[in-house]
Every structure is written in structure tokens, then in C-alpha cells.
């Protein structure tokens, strides 16, 4: 992707619901694939409101926004619109713990038991916990997301379903573990540390606990239609059966289990590190520039950047029922062990980031100094990023790759 000016240089009209909706473009020249993919999502896949932001080497080079923040089309989606990004919160939240460890002279190789003696797998390292190896994807009983102490007790009462080196995604309990480690390490909740050391210094439009002053910027989330072709996959076959390990992983933490609940101030202010963040596309992409060390303040030391980038586990995922790879809290594309090739391209050419339920997505691509953020309010129902997200990722890769190969994302 060529160097492009960061100022707004043009506009384009995308059709949605019979209305022409202005979309601002930053660096429109050279971003043809991104623009076409963004437009196609509105035209063919029912996008309601959305933003895309791409940064390169410290500055925003592409910014698209269009559509509506509410389904009755009374409030336009702007570049400043915010939406819940679900598990895309896990990347920033993980960065908080990694930074706090470094500031305390510790590392992810510390055992969980050193900070948390009651942890069910005390000899596991923090790195193993952050790469979903501790077998605590579901509580042994239900616990209220708004009662941190009860969540901690529920976790301590839970017997691990597996142990390292096996791994399986922890969709909800991961946040409880991060928050409790932060309290034991620093005396602060994770969201407060995020604000003090990362969000406010970088002026990021990414909130793990949203202040009331920003409520008016929130878009309304709407559930998408189930892709019936997914129903026969191993993940959905187990997820749809109440009481199975996969179903319990998504349902033993209660209080924020529906889209309706995620559209409330209680959700936006929950401070839940696993899935409680709200952001703009720009805020997500700008955060990942810092994860590449391309922010002016250099908030993350080189050691912390290495913890983000270095893969800890790669292989079959016992929760998602498909291969996944993780560093300390960040998703990577898994590798086929027989060929050494990436099985997916959800994070660029070799990057890292995190997906969020419904489609929100962000990543950093170290090879090109590039970061990507996408936020929307009409959700896709997929265990991994759906067609709208994949189109945008594929388009970003095409912009970079001069021969325009069509990567299978």
C-alpha cells in the first residue's frame, strides 16, 4: 500500500436502504480494494453501519464510515461512532497485564500461584493462562459478571478440564483471570490501569469502561441471521446442546449474555476485560500501531512487544473445535504442521490481534507496519470472523500485495 495522505481527500456514496449515505475516505487513492469491499458489504451483505481504519507507520492512511447507528436510520454512523466489540477487547486487556508485569519487574513466565495461590492450576505460567491452556473455559457453577469476587470464587472452585499443552479458548472466564491478576499485581482493576497507562496517554478511542460523557456516541447492536451452513460444524453441534463444555464456556458467566444486554450502559461500564470494550475502528487500529512500537510515546517496551508477537501455543482448540494459535492474549493465524503454511489469513501476512463476536476485528501486521480496525453494528453469527470481515481483511492484503493474489481468508 503506497504512502497516502491522512487528510480527507474525497467522498463516496454507498447505498443502504435506498438512501445515499456519505462515507469519508482518507487516502482514497490506492485503496480501491478496501473501498470496493466496504461498499459490497452494504450492497450485498446487509451492513447497517460500519467503519474501517487502516494505519501504517504511525498514521492513518484509510478511513471509511457509512450507514446508520440505529436501524430506523434516524442517526447516521460517523467516524466517531462507538460499538461494543466483544472479544476484540481481549487484545488491549492482555496488553495491560503484560505492561503491568514488565513495570513490576516480572514476566509471563511467572507461575500463576506466585500471585494467586488459590488458582486451580497454580504451577501453570501466566503465559499458559493467557494462551488458554489452563482448562478453565467454564465455571463449575454460574457466576454474575457484575460480581468480581463471586467470579473469582467460582473460578477457584472449578477443576481444570485440561492442562497444558492442550488449549481451548476461554471466551468469558479469561477476563476474570486478567482482572484478578491485575488486582493482585497492582491493586487496581484492569480498566483503570488501561486508562492511566495506555488509553489516555495515546488518546485512544477504545474504552474498557466507558465514561457517561461518551454514551451519546454509542451505536445500537443488532443480531444477524444464523448462517445455516455453520450448523453442522463441530463447534455449533456442541454449542447448541445445553450442558456441553462448549455451551457452558459461553453461558456460566451470566449478566451479559444477549445482544440486548450489550446495548445497555451496564455493559458499557462493566469494565469486563474479556468482552466489555467499546471502540471506534480508528481506536482499534491506532492501538495496534502501539503494539508495533509505532506510537510516538512508545508505551510498550520492546520486551512487551515480543510477548505480544511470540506464539505460545498452536494447534487444535478444544473450545472452538478448529485449530487456533495464541501468543500472550493475542490471536494469530494457526499453521498447518505438515506444510508450515497458514491455515487462515485473519491477521494479515503474519500478524496478531483479536476477533470479536459479530465481526468487529483488529490486528497488527509487523511485516508492513500496518494495523487494521473494523467496527459494525449488524452482527454476523460465526465462531470466527464472517464474510463481511473476511472481505475487508482480504482487501487490505490485496492493497499491500502488488500482484493482487486472492488470499483465502
N, C-alpha and C positions, 0 to 999 in steps of 0.2 A: 504494500500500500504506500503510495507516494506521500511525502510531507504535504500536508494540507493546512490551509489557514483555519484558525479556530473560531473566527468570527462567522456570523450567519451570512451566507452568501446567496441564498435563494430560497424558494419555497416550492412545494409540490402539493397538489390536491389529491387526497385519497378519498375514494367513495365509500361511505358507510351508511347503510340505511337510507340510501337515496340522497344523502346530504353530502356536500363537498366540505371536507374538514381540512383546514390548513395544517401542514406539517413543516416545521422549521428544520432546515438542513444546515449543518456545519460541515464544511468541506465536501460539498456535493460532488465536485469534480473528482473522479477516480473512485467513487463509492457506488457505482452503478449496481453492482450485485446486491449490496445491502439495501438500497432503495427498492429494487425490484422485489426482494424477499419480503421486506416490510409491507409493501403495497399488496403483495399476494396474500399475506396473512389476513388483511382486511377484506380483500375481494373474495377469497376462496375458503377461508377457514374461520370466519365469524369473529375475528378480532373486534373487540369493543373499544378499548382504549389501551395505548401502549407507548412505551418509549424505548429507544435503543441509544446507548452511548458507547463510543469506542475511543480509547485514549492510546496514544503512542508517545513514548519517551517524554512523559511528563505533561502532555497537553491533550485536550480533547480534539479529535480530528473529525468525528462524525457524531451528530446529534439529531435524532429523529423523534418526533412525537406526533400523535394523531388520535382522533376518536373522542370518546366521552368517558368521563369519570363515573357517570351513573347511566343506567340503562334507559331512562326516559329522555336522555340526550339534552338535559337542561344545563349540564355543567361540562364544558369541554375539558379534555385531557390536555394538560400543558407539560412543558419540560420540567416543571416543579411538582407535578403530581406525585403523591406517595401511595404505596400499596403494601399490604403485608407480603413478605417474600418467603415466609415459611422457613424451610431448612437452608435457604441461602444465607440465613443468619449464622449458621454454624461456622462458616469461614471467618468472619470478623470475630465471633465469640472465641474461637480457637486461638486467633491471633492475640487476644487479650491475655489468655492464660500463658501462652508462650512468652510474651513480653514480660509478664509478671515473674515468671520463673527466671528469666535472664536477669531482671533487675534485682532479684533476691539471691543471685549467685548460684542458682540451681539449674537443672536441665530436665528434659523429658525422660531421661534415663533413671531418675529418682523413682523409687518404688512408691506405689500408692499408699502403702502402710506407713511410710515415714511421715506423711501429712495427715493421713486418715486411717488410724489403726483399726477402726471398725469396718473398713471396706471389705466386702466379701472375698476379694481376691487380693490380699494385701501385698503379696510378693510381685504382682504384675507391675510393670512400669507405667508411668504416666503416658509414655508413647504408645504402649499397647492399649491402654484405655482410650486414647484419642484416635486410635485406628480401629476401634470397635472390636477388640479381641477378648473382652472380659466377660462375655456371655450374659450381660445384664440388660438386654434389649427390652425386657418387660419386667415390671414389678411382680412379686408374688401375690399382691393384692392391689386394689385400686388406691390411688392417692390423688389429692387435689392439687392441681398445678399452682394454685394461689397460696398453698401452704408448704413452704420450702422445708420446714422442719419435719413435717409428716412425710414428704417425699424422701427425705434423707433416711428416716426410719424405715420406710418401705423398702428402699434400696438395700439397707443393711440387713434386712430380714430375708432377702432374696438369694437363693442358691444359684450360682452361675450355671447357665445352660451349656456353656462350652468354655474352653480355656485356650490361651494362646498355644499354637499359632493359628488356630481357626479364627475366623472373624465373621461377623454379621452386623449389619447396620443397626445402630441404636437411634431410632428416629426421635424419641422423646426423652428417654432417661439420660441421654448424653448431656443435655442441658443441666440436669440436676447435678451430675458429677462435676461439670465445669464450675458451676456456681459454688458448690461446697468446697472445692479445692481453692477457689479464689478467696472465700471467706477465711479458710484456714491459713492461707498463704499471706494474705494482705489485710484481712479484717474488713474487706469491702465486698459488696455484691459486684458481680461481673459488669453489669450495665454502668455502674458508677465509675469503675476503672476505665471502661471503654470511653466514656465521655471525657474523663480527665486527661488521659494519655494519648488518645487516638482521634476520636471524633472532633472534639473542639480544636485541638492544635491544627488538624488538617482541614477543618471546616467542611466535614463530610455530611452529605445529605443521606445519612444512614443512621437510623436510631434503633437501639435495642430497648430503650424505654422512651416513648415519645412524649415530649412535653405538651401540655394542653395548648400552648400557643400555636402548635402545628396541626391541630385537629382538622382545621378547615381545608387542608391540602389533601386529606385522605380520599382516595377513590374507593368505590364500593366493589368488593369481590363478588363474582357470580360463578357458580359451579358450571363446568362444562358437561357435555354429554360423554357418557362412557363409550370408549372405542371397543365395540364388542369383539373385535379380533384379539383383544388382550385377554379376554375372559378364560381362554384355555391355557394361558401361561402358568408355570408352576407358582409364581407369586400370587396371582389372583385366585387360583384354585384353593390355596391355603388361606389367603386373606379373607375370602368370603365365608369361611367356616368359623363360626364363633368358638372361641376357646383354643384355637390352634396357636402355636408360638408366634406366627406372623400376625394374626389378628390381635393377639394380646400386646404385641410390641407397639401397636398403634392405638390401643384403647385402655391400657391400665392407668395411664395418666389422664385424669379427667378434668373437664372445665373449659377446654378449648378444642373440642373435637369436631366442630362443624364450621362451615363457611359463615353461617350466620353469627356464630360466636366470635369469629375472627374479624367481623365488621363492627366490633364494639370497642369503646375506649378501654374497657377492662383488658382486652387483648393487647391493644397498642401500648399500654403502660405496664404490662405484666413483667417486663424485663427478662422474659424466658430465653435463655441463650440458645436453645435448640431450634426454636421456630417462631420467636416473638418479634423479630425485627421488621421494621417498615423502612422503605427506601425509595429513592428515585433511581432510574437507570444510571444517571450521572454519579450519584453517590456510590453505587456499587462498583462501577468501573474505576472511579477515582481511588477507592480503597485498594483495589488490586494493583494500581500503579505503585502504591506504597509497598505492596508485597513484592514488588520487583526492585525496590530501592530507588524508585524514580521520583519520589516526592522530595521537595526542597528541604524538608526538615529531617529526613532520614529517621523516621520514628522507630523503625525496626532495625536493630543491629544485624550485621551480616550473619551472625550465628543464628538468629531467629529466622532470617530469610532461608537459611539452609534447612531448618526444621520444617518449614512450610513446604519446601520443594522435594525433600528426600522421601521417597516412597518407603513406608514401613511394612505394608502388607499388600499382597496382590494375589487374588485367587477367588474361588467360589465363595459367594456371600450367602450365609445361612438365613438371612432375613429377606433379602431382595431376590434370592434364588437365581442370580446371574452373577458372572464374575464382576468384581469391583476392586478398586485399588485406593489406598489412602496413605497419605503422609500423616503428620500430627494434626488431624482435624480437617484436612482438605482432601477433596476427591481428586483422583487422577484417572486417566483412561487406563483400563487394565490391558495387559499384554498377553497375547497367545503364547504360552510357554513353548510350543512346538515350532513356532516361526519367529518369535521375537517381535511380531508386528502388533500394533494397537488393535484391539477388538472394536473400539469405538473412537470417535473424534468429537467428544463433547467439550473438550478443553483446549481446542486449538491443535497445534502441532506437537505438543509435549508439555502442556501447561497444567495448571491446577486451579481449583476453585470449588464451587459448590452449587448444586441444583436445588431448587425449591419446589415444593408441591404446586401443581398448577401450571408451571412453566417458567417462573422467574429464575434467572440464571446469571452467573457471573464467573469470570475466570481471568487469570493472568497467563500470558504466553511469553516465557522468558526469552525464547529464541529471537523474538521480534520486538521485545519491549512494549508489547501491546496488551491492553486489557479491554474487557467486554462486559457490558451490563445490559440486561433486558428485564423490564418490569411490565406487567399487564394486569388487567382485572377480569378477563374472561378466561377462566381456568381450563386447562386440558386435564383429563384424568388418566394419568400414566404413571407407572412406577419410576420411570426415567423420563427425561425431557421429551415432550411430544413433538408433533410435526412442525408447529409454529417456531418453537425454539430451535429445532434442528435446522430448519431453513435458514435462520439468521446466522447460526454458527457456521454452517456450510458457506454462506455468502461471505462472511468475514474471512474465512480461509481462502476463498477464491480471490478476494481482493489482494491478499498477500502473495498468493502463488501465481506467478506470472503466466504459467501455461493454463491456468484455469481448470485443473483437474477436478472432477466431481468427486469429492471425498464422501464416503459413506459414513455419515454421522448418525 
